């Protein structure tokens, strides 16, 4: 039986009122909010400028309750409804909402647009595998959106993953209570940098990272291939493929 996941929503808006309204409406649907990052400048693409104008900012919302990943399409339909409810008096959107989830292995987002890396779920919704966990950190794919590739964004999702795993251990079966190392420094190659790369360091969101950027090392999912003579836990003994135990 798959383990439950930690639900997140990415928010884009150039209006404080729209952002605040979206958080309130999402909490009504998705339950208690455990973290909301401060808004930071989003300048990765002109895609939303025509709709929202200048001054677009990004934030992330993390919800407390663990959920079933199979409901991802339903979450996207719910956030689409919230976008409509948060529209201005002319019916124009004031926010763009991207729901998804973090588990021990991946960050997965929901989208209504098809692409090479997306898998169709239902009702016009696709699953986008955005980040994967490898050894000590989430890492991006070639197709990962720019604002999810930054070192600061990956630091944030690493911290969400750590909190998620702690929640699993606190309420899950003994197999979830795996040993942890004290911590490891995030590798510099964890992600590409950008003009907004420093935003996380100024957030007051309780990231639980130490001053030197240490993040918990929890149940690492590693990569290997056939012919590797010594494989740590997490490898399939027959094929040598990566296997996430979470």
Residue frames as qw, qx, qy, qz and C-alpha x, y, z in Angstrom:
[[0.000, 0.890, 0.457, 0.000, 0.00, 0.00, 0.00],
 [0.405, 0.525, -0.052, 0.747, 1.56, 3.36, -0.99],
 [0.342, -0.410, -0.468, 0.704, 2.38, 5.70, 1.87],
 [0.104, 0.921, 0.371, -0.055, 0.48, 8.99, 2.11],
 [0.531, 0.333, 0.081, 0.775, 2.14, 12.16, 0.84],
 [0.184, -0.572, -0.286, 0.746, 2.57, 15.79, 1.91],
 [0.356, 0.753, 0.488, 0.261, 0.41, 18.14, -0.17],
 [0.290, -0.417, 0.038, 0.861, 1.83, 21.46, -1.37],
 [0.401, 0.808, 0.420, 0.103, 0.57, 24.30, -3.58],
 [0.427, -0.089, 0.149, 0.887, 2.69, 26.79, -5.50],
 [0.125, 0.859, 0.437, -0.236, 1.17, 30.27, -5.77],
 [0.377, 0.110, 0.256, 0.883, 1.87, 32.97, -8.36],
 [0.013, -0.870, -0.492, -0.026, 0.29, 36.41, -7.97],
 [0.344, 0.315, -0.075, 0.882, 1.09, 40.09, -8.18],
 [0.387, -0.595, -0.092, -0.698, -1.61, 41.01, -5.66],
 [0.006, -0.211, 0.793, -0.571, -1.36, 40.62, -1.90],
 [0.622, 0.025, 0.300, -0.723, -5.15, 40.42, -1.66],
 [0.824, 0.249, -0.368, -0.351, -5.39, 37.63, -4.20],
 [0.437, 0.316, -0.796, 0.276, -2.63, 35.70, -2.47],
 [0.208, -0.139, 0.677, -0.692, -4.26, 36.03, 0.94],
 [0.739, 0.116, 0.080, -0.658, -7.68, 35.09, -0.39],
 [0.736, 0.291, -0.586, -0.174, -6.24, 32.00, -2.10],
 [0.203, 0.246, -0.842, 0.435, -4.63, 30.77, 1.11],
 [0.445, -0.014, 0.511, -0.736, -7.90, 31.14, 2.99],
 [0.802, 0.235, -0.128, -0.535, -9.90, 29.34, 0.29],
 [0.604, 0.328, -0.726, 0.016, -7.34, 26.55, 0.03],
 [0.039, -0.205, 0.802, -0.559, -7.37, 26.02, 3.80],
 [0.670, 0.063, 0.265, -0.691, -11.14, 25.56, 3.64],
 [0.859, 0.299, -0.275, -0.311, -10.70, 22.76, 1.11],
 [0.709, 0.351, -0.575, 0.209, -7.41, 21.18, 2.07],
 [0.766, -0.533, -0.321, 0.161, -7.29, 21.63, 5.82],
 [0.445, -0.846, 0.072, 0.286, -4.69, 23.14, 8.18],
 [0.564, 0.744, -0.221, 0.282, -1.68, 24.93, 6.70],
 [0.812, -0.444, -0.078, 0.370, 1.66, 24.15, 8.31],
 [0.443, -0.386, 0.212, 0.781, 3.89, 26.54, 6.35],
 [0.441, 0.850, 0.275, 0.088, 3.51, 29.50, 4.02],
 [0.614, -0.055, 0.085, 0.782, 6.68, 31.01, 2.58],
 [0.038, 0.712, 0.057, -0.699, 7.06, 34.72, 2.13],
 [0.667, 0.704, 0.242, 0.013, 6.43, 35.93, -1.40],
 [0.444, -0.504, 0.399, 0.624, 9.53, 36.43, -3.53],
 [0.381, 0.633, -0.251, -0.626, 10.03, 37.90, -7.03],
 [0.742, 0.181, 0.635, 0.119, 9.25, 35.52, -9.89],
 [0.269, 0.788, -0.253, -0.493, 11.08, 36.52, -13.06],
 [0.522, -0.197, 0.789, 0.258, 11.67, 33.22, -14.82],
 [0.263, 0.318, 0.775, 0.479, 9.30, 33.70, -17.77],
 [0.205, 0.065, -0.055, -0.975, 7.03, 36.31, -19.40],
 [0.146, -0.263, -0.920, -0.251, 4.32, 33.65, -19.59],
 [0.184, -0.658, -0.705, 0.188, 1.96, 35.23, -17.04],
 [0.190, -0.239, -0.064, 0.950, 2.80, 38.91, -17.60],
 [0.188, -0.226, -0.503, -0.813, -0.01, 39.47, -20.10],
 [0.492, -0.521, -0.667, -0.202, -2.53, 38.06, -17.62],
 [0.567, -0.633, -0.400, 0.343, -1.22, 39.34, -14.28],
 [0.094, 0.970, -0.092, 0.206, 0.98, 42.27, -15.25],
 [0.434, 0.535, -0.551, 0.471, 4.35, 43.07, -13.68],
 [0.274, -0.504, 0.542, -0.614, 5.50, 42.36, -10.14],
 [0.887, -0.131, -0.353, -0.266, 4.57, 38.67, -10.07],
 [0.182, -0.564, 0.715, -0.371, 5.68, 36.88, -6.92],
 [0.706, 0.002, -0.699, -0.117, 5.92, 33.21, -5.92],
 [0.389, -0.445, 0.621, -0.515, 5.18, 31.48, -2.64],
 [0.489, 0.003, -0.863, -0.126, 4.59, 27.92, -1.49],
 [0.644, -0.376, 0.237, -0.622, 1.94, 26.55, 0.87],
 [0.330, 0.148, -0.928, 0.090, 2.45, 23.30, 2.76],
 [0.694, -0.379, -0.143, -0.595, -0.52, 21.50, 4.31],
 [0.379, -0.494, 0.684, -0.380, -0.42, 19.54, 7.56],
 [0.837, 0.008, 0.453, -0.307, -2.46, 16.44, 6.83],
 [0.181, -0.281, 0.853, 0.402, -0.99, 13.56, 4.86],
 [0.683, 0.405, 0.093, -0.601, -3.03, 12.58, 1.81],
 [0.778, 0.141, 0.588, 0.171, -3.37, 9.87, -0.84],
 [0.157, -0.395, 0.480, 0.768, -1.38, 10.66, -3.97],
 [0.219, 0.344, 0.841, 0.355, -4.13, 9.15, -6.12],
 [0.066, 0.830, 0.509, -0.219, -6.19, 12.32, -5.46],
 [0.349, -0.297, 0.214, 0.862, -3.74, 14.60, -7.31],
 [0.057, 0.358, 0.601, 0.712, -6.16, 15.24, -10.19],
 [0.283, -0.769, -0.572, -0.041, -8.91, 16.16, -7.73],
 [0.409, -0.610, -0.134, 0.665, -6.58, 18.69, -6.07],
 [0.231, -0.030, 0.398, 0.888, -5.92, 20.36, -9.42],
 [0.126, -0.579, -0.642, -0.486, -9.65, 20.66, -10.13],
 [0.402, -0.760, -0.437, 0.263, -10.11, 22.13, -6.64],
 [0.372, -0.451, 0.065, 0.809, -7.35, 24.73, -7.16],
 [0.116, 0.278, 0.553, 0.776, -8.86, 25.66, -10.52],
 [0.264, -0.743, -0.586, -0.187, -12.09, 26.38, -8.65],
 [0.453, -0.670, -0.211, 0.549, -10.22, 28.49, -6.10],
 [0.316, -0.061, 0.316, 0.893, -8.62, 30.51, -8.91],
 [0.083, -0.540, -0.591, -0.594, -12.13, 31.30, -10.10],
 [0.425, -0.769, -0.470, 0.083, -13.36, 32.27, -6.63],
 [0.480, -0.559, -0.029, 0.675, -10.34, 34.53, -6.12],
 [0.392, 0.438, 0.422, 0.690, -10.93, 36.37, -9.42],
 [0.050, -0.185, -0.173, 0.966, -11.41, 40.13, -9.46],
 [0.416, 0.487, 0.437, -0.631, -14.67, 41.92, -10.22],
 [0.483, 0.553, -0.368, -0.570, -14.04, 41.59, -13.96],
 [0.978, 0.076, 0.116, -0.159, -13.61, 37.84, -13.70],
 [0.542, 0.655, -0.496, 0.176, -9.86, 37.93, -14.26],
 [0.868, -0.241, -0.346, 0.262, -7.63, 35.56, -12.32],
 [0.168, -0.916, 0.282, -0.232, -5.56, 37.08, -9.54],
 [0.483, -0.538, 0.690, -0.020, -3.59, 33.90, -8.73],
 [0.740, 0.318, -0.553, -0.212, -2.18, 30.85, -10.47],
 [0.657, -0.461, 0.516, -0.300, -2.16, 27.71, -8.31],
 [0.629, 0.374, -0.673, -0.108, -0.08, 24.58, -8.89],
 [0.783, -0.446, 0.312, -0.301, -0.88, 21.73, -6.48],
 [0.653, 0.394, -0.645, 0.049, 1.38, 18.77, -5.96],
 [0.833, -0.541, 0.045, -0.112, 2.96, 16.58, -3.34],
 [0.156, 0.658, -0.711, 0.193, 6.25, 15.64, -1.72],
 [0.955, -0.278, -0.029, -0.101, 7.07, 12.11, -0.65],
 [0.682, -0.561, 0.369, 0.291, 10.34, 10.36, 0.13],
 [0.669, 0.072, 0.543, 0.503, 11.29, 10.00, -3.53],
 [0.286, 0.419, 0.497, 0.704, 9.72, 12.79, -5.60],
 [0.183, 0.452, 0.249, -0.836, 8.11, 16.16, -5.97],
 [0.197, 0.363, 0.804, 0.429, 5.12, 15.74, -8.29],
 [0.199, 0.295, 0.117, -0.927, 2.99, 18.60, -9.62],
 [0.440, 0.529, 0.725, -0.037, -0.38, 18.61, -11.37],
 [0.017, 0.345, -0.317, -0.883, -0.92, 20.34, -14.69],
 [0.641, 0.527, 0.434, -0.351, -3.69, 20.71, -17.26],
 [0.451, 0.757, -0.365, -0.299, -1.12, 20.90, -20.08],
 [0.981, 0.045, 0.142, 0.126, 0.41, 17.86, -21.74],
 [0.125, 0.840, -0.523, -0.069, 4.16, 17.57, -22.25],
 [0.659, 0.355, -0.663, -0.011, 6.75, 14.88, -22.89],
 [0.208, 0.216, -0.810, 0.504, 7.37, 14.26, -19.18],
 [0.461, -0.079, 0.384, -0.796, 3.72, 14.27, -18.08],
 [0.077, -0.134, -0.984, -0.093, 1.38, 11.35, -17.53],
 [0.439, -0.324, -0.290, -0.786, -2.36, 11.67, -17.99],
 [0.116, 0.015, 0.829, -0.548, -4.45, 11.05, -14.88],
 [0.081, 0.576, 0.809, 0.079, -8.08, 11.99, -15.52],
 [0.012, 0.891, 0.419, -0.174, -10.42, 14.94, -16.18],
 [0.409, 0.856, -0.012, 0.316, -7.81, 16.79, -18.23],
 [0.393, -0.848, 0.347, -0.074, -5.13, 16.62, -15.50],
 [0.801, 0.383, -0.400, 0.229, -1.56, 15.37, -15.92],
 [0.732, -0.641, 0.072, 0.222, 1.08, 14.40, -13.35],
 [0.443, 0.802, -0.303, 0.261, 4.44, 16.19, -13.77],
 [0.859, -0.335, -0.117, 0.370, 7.44, 14.45, -12.15],
 [0.110, 0.972, -0.075, 0.193, 9.37, 17.59, -11.20],
 [0.039, -0.720, 0.649, -0.244, 12.15, 16.56, -8.78],
 [0.920, -0.096, -0.380, -0.019, 13.60, 13.20, -7.70],
 [0.508, -0.777, 0.355, -0.108, 15.51, 12.40, -4.53],
 [0.846, 0.369, -0.323, 0.210, 19.01, 11.04, -5.11],
 [0.638, 0.128, -0.476, 0.591, 21.30, 10.26, -2.19],
 [0.326, -0.325, -0.451, 0.765, 21.19, 13.48, -0.20],
 [0.143, 0.405, 0.070, -0.900, 18.97, 15.93, -2.04],
 [0.603, 0.648, 0.432, -0.173, 16.16, 16.46, -4.48],
 [0.298, -0.296, 0.520, 0.744, 17.48, 16.97, -8.00],
 [0.521, 0.559, 0.058, -0.642, 15.89, 18.40, -11.17],
 [0.717, 0.289, 0.580, 0.256, 15.29, 16.75, -14.50],
 [0.299, 0.054, 0.413, 0.859, 16.09, 18.34, -17.84],
 [0.110, -0.564, -0.585, -0.573, 12.42, 19.30, -18.15],
 [0.352, -0.590, -0.563, 0.460, 12.03, 20.72, -14.60],
 [0.087, 0.921, 0.253, 0.284, 10.63, 24.26, -14.58],
 [0.427, 0.528, -0.315, 0.663, 13.29, 26.92, -13.83],
 [0.327, -0.632, 0.270, -0.649, 11.88, 28.12, -10.52],
 [0.921, -0.335, 0.087, -0.177, 11.88, 24.56, -9.17],
 [0.857, 0.304, -0.217, 0.354, 15.52, 24.06, -10.22],
 [0.062, 0.802, -0.331, 0.494, 17.11, 26.73, -8.04],
 [0.437, 0.137, -0.757, 0.466, 19.27, 25.71, -5.12],
 [0.226, -0.124, 0.459, -0.850, 17.03, 27.62, -2.72],
 [0.759, -0.031, -0.158, -0.631, 13.85, 25.93, -3.95],
 [0.767, 0.087, -0.635, 0.018, 15.49, 22.52, -3.62],
 [0.166, 0.177, -0.683, 0.689, 16.66, 23.39, -0.10],
 [0.507, -0.106, 0.227, -0.825, 13.06, 24.23, 0.75],
 [0.859, 0.028, -0.295, -0.418, 11.63, 20.99, -0.64],
 [0.546, 0.191, -0.750, 0.321, 14.38, 19.02, 1.11],
 [0.101, -0.141, 0.602, -0.779, 13.18, 20.53, 4.38],
 [0.717, -0.018, -0.006, -0.697, 9.53, 19.71, 3.55],
 [0.786, 0.139, -0.594, -0.102, 10.62, 16.14, 2.82],
 [0.294, 0.202, -0.755, 0.550, 12.42, 15.93, 6.17],
 [0.397, -0.082, 0.411, -0.816, 9.32, 17.09, 8.04],
 [0.801, 0.089, -0.280, -0.522, 7.18, 14.67, 6.04],
 [0.663, 0.164, -0.719, 0.126, 9.43, 11.72, 6.93],
 [0.022, 0.157, -0.682, 0.714, 9.40, 12.73, 10.60],
 [0.619, -0.018, 0.152, -0.771, 5.61, 12.76, 10.49],
 [0.810, 0.129, -0.506, -0.265, 5.59, 9.29, 8.94],
 [0.452, 0.183, -0.775, 0.402, 7.93, 7.95, 11.62],
 [0.225, -0.153, 0.515, -0.813, 5.85, 9.47, 14.39],
 [0.684, 0.109, 0.309, -0.652, 2.64, 7.83, 13.23],
 [0.723, 0.378, -0.470, -0.336, 3.72, 5.11, 10.85],
 [0.984, -0.154, -0.086, -0.009, 4.75, 1.47, 11.23],
 [0.653, -0.610, 0.308, 0.326, 8.21, 0.44, 12.53],
 [0.733, 0.241, 0.381, 0.509, 9.54, 0.04, 8.98],
 [0.227, 0.891, 0.149, 0.365, 9.26, 3.80, 8.57],
 [0.439, -0.882, 0.168, 0.024, 11.51, 4.51, 11.56],
 [0.859, 0.308, -0.090, 0.399, 14.85, 4.35, 9.83],
 [0.595, -0.514, -0.049, 0.616, 18.14, 5.62, 11.19],
 [0.306, 0.938, 0.070, 0.144, 19.31, 9.10, 10.23],
 [0.637, 0.113, -0.161, 0.745, 22.75, 10.57, 9.92],
 [0.224, -0.580, -0.315, 0.717, 23.37, 13.88, 11.67],
 [0.366, 0.862, 0.162, -0.311, 23.29, 15.75, 8.40],
 [0.654, 0.058, 0.407, 0.635, 25.14, 16.49, 5.20],
 [0.029, 0.539, -0.102, -0.835, 25.88, 19.67, 3.29],
 [0.676, 0.635, 0.305, -0.217, 23.78, 20.24, 0.24],
 [0.643, 0.008, 0.437, 0.628, 25.94, 19.62, -2.83],
 [0.032, 0.517, -0.127, -0.846, 26.60, 22.71, -4.90],
 [0.123, 0.067, -0.741, -0.656, 25.40, 20.89, -8.00],
 [0.233, 0.358, 0.833, -0.351, 21.96, 20.28, -6.48],
 [0.365, 0.774, 0.516, -0.034, 20.40, 22.80, -8.82],
 [0.411, 0.460, 0.184, 0.765, 21.03, 25.68, -11.16],
 [0.178, -0.447, -0.350, 0.803, 21.14, 29.19, -9.80],
 [0.173, 0.696, 0.514, 0.472, 19.02, 32.11, -10.88],
 [0.060, 0.492, -0.099, 0.863, 18.44, 35.77, -10.13],
 [0.619, -0.539, -0.010, -0.571, 16.01, 34.73, -7.36],
 [0.721, 0.089, -0.667, 0.167, 18.34, 32.13, -5.87],
 [0.233, 0.175, -0.634, 0.717, 18.69, 33.73, -2.47],
 [0.467, -0.457, -0.183, -0.734, 15.04, 34.03, -1.53],
 [0.776, -0.366, -0.512, -0.044, 14.84, 31.14, 0.93],
 [0.532, 0.022, -0.478, 0.699, 17.57, 32.48, 3.21],
 [0.087, -0.200, 0.182, -0.959, 15.39, 35.46, 4.11],
 [0.585, -0.374, -0.503, -0.515, 12.23, 33.48, 4.83],
 [0.262, -0.286, 0.674, -0.629, 10.83, 33.08, 8.30],
 [0.788, -0.001, -0.324, -0.524, 9.16, 29.76, 7.64],
 [0.710, -0.414, 0.521, -0.230, 10.84, 27.43, 10.10],
 [0.720, 0.481, -0.461, -0.196, 12.88, 25.50, 7.55],
 [0.863, -0.434, 0.256, -0.029, 14.75, 23.66, 10.30],
 [0.783, 0.455, -0.180, 0.384, 18.01, 23.94, 8.40],
 [0.635, -0.547, -0.095, 0.537, 21.14, 24.64, 10.41],
 [0.006, 0.896, -0.095, -0.433, 23.12, 27.82, 9.87],
 [0.185, -0.499, 0.684, 0.498, 25.58, 26.09, 7.56],
 [0.587, 0.321, -0.397, -0.628, 22.89, 24.68, 5.27],
 [0.027, -0.147, 0.987, -0.064, 22.81, 21.17, 6.74],
 [0.722, -0.055, -0.165, -0.670, 19.76, 19.10, 5.92],
 [0.710, -0.253, 0.613, -0.238, 18.80, 15.76, 7.47],
 [0.316, 0.308, -0.825, -0.353, 19.94, 12.67, 5.61],
 [0.639, 0.012, 0.567, -0.519, 16.91, 10.40, 5.74],
 [0.735, 0.235, 0.635, -0.050, 16.52, 7.08, 3.94],
 [0.092, 0.595, -0.437, -0.668, 18.44, 8.06, 0.83],
 [0.836, 0.433, 0.328, -0.076, 17.30, 6.83, -2.57],
 [0.288, -0.605, 0.543, 0.505, 20.40, 6.16, -4.63],
 [0.715, 0.585, -0.186, -0.335, 21.23, 5.42, -8.25],
 [0.448, -0.412, 0.766, 0.209, 23.02, 2.37, -9.60],
 [0.697, 0.431, -0.346, -0.457, 23.18, 0.11, -12.58],
 [1.000, -0.018, 0.000, -0.015, 23.82, -3.54, -13.31],
 [0.767, 0.370, -0.284, 0.441, 27.33, -4.69, -12.54],
 [0.142, -0.741, 0.359, -0.549, 27.85, -2.55, -9.44],
 [0.569, 0.081, -0.785, 0.231, 29.60, -4.81, -6.97],
 [0.229, -0.273, -0.678, 0.643, 28.54, -3.09, -3.78],
 [0.187, -0.522, -0.426, -0.715, 25.05, -1.64, -3.57],
 [0.104, -0.063, 0.575, -0.809, 23.70, 0.20, -0.53],
 [0.211, 0.474, 0.805, -0.288, 20.14, -0.28, 0.68],
 [0.334, 0.669, 0.106, -0.655, 17.70, 1.06, -1.87],
 [0.269, 0.437, -0.680, -0.524, 18.93, -0.94, -4.87],
 [0.927, 0.107, 0.020, -0.359, 17.08, -3.78, -6.48],
 [0.555, -0.484, 0.661, 0.144, 19.34, -6.81, -5.91],
 [0.742, 0.280, 0.586, 0.166, 18.43, -8.33, -9.28],
 [0.512, 0.752, 0.279, 0.307, 18.51, -5.39, -11.68],
 [0.519, -0.129, -0.095, 0.839, 20.63, -2.85, -9.82],
 [0.003, 0.642, 0.351, 0.682, 17.97, -0.20, -10.49],
 [0.063, -0.226, 0.412, -0.880, 17.19, 2.57, -8.06],
 [0.449, -0.488, -0.725, -0.185, 14.48, 1.53, -5.63],
 [0.154, -0.460, 0.293, -0.824, 13.04, 3.98, -3.16],
 [0.305, -0.182, -0.905, 0.235, 12.06, 2.19, 0.07],
 [0.119, 0.176, 0.439, -0.873, 9.71, 4.94, 1.20]]
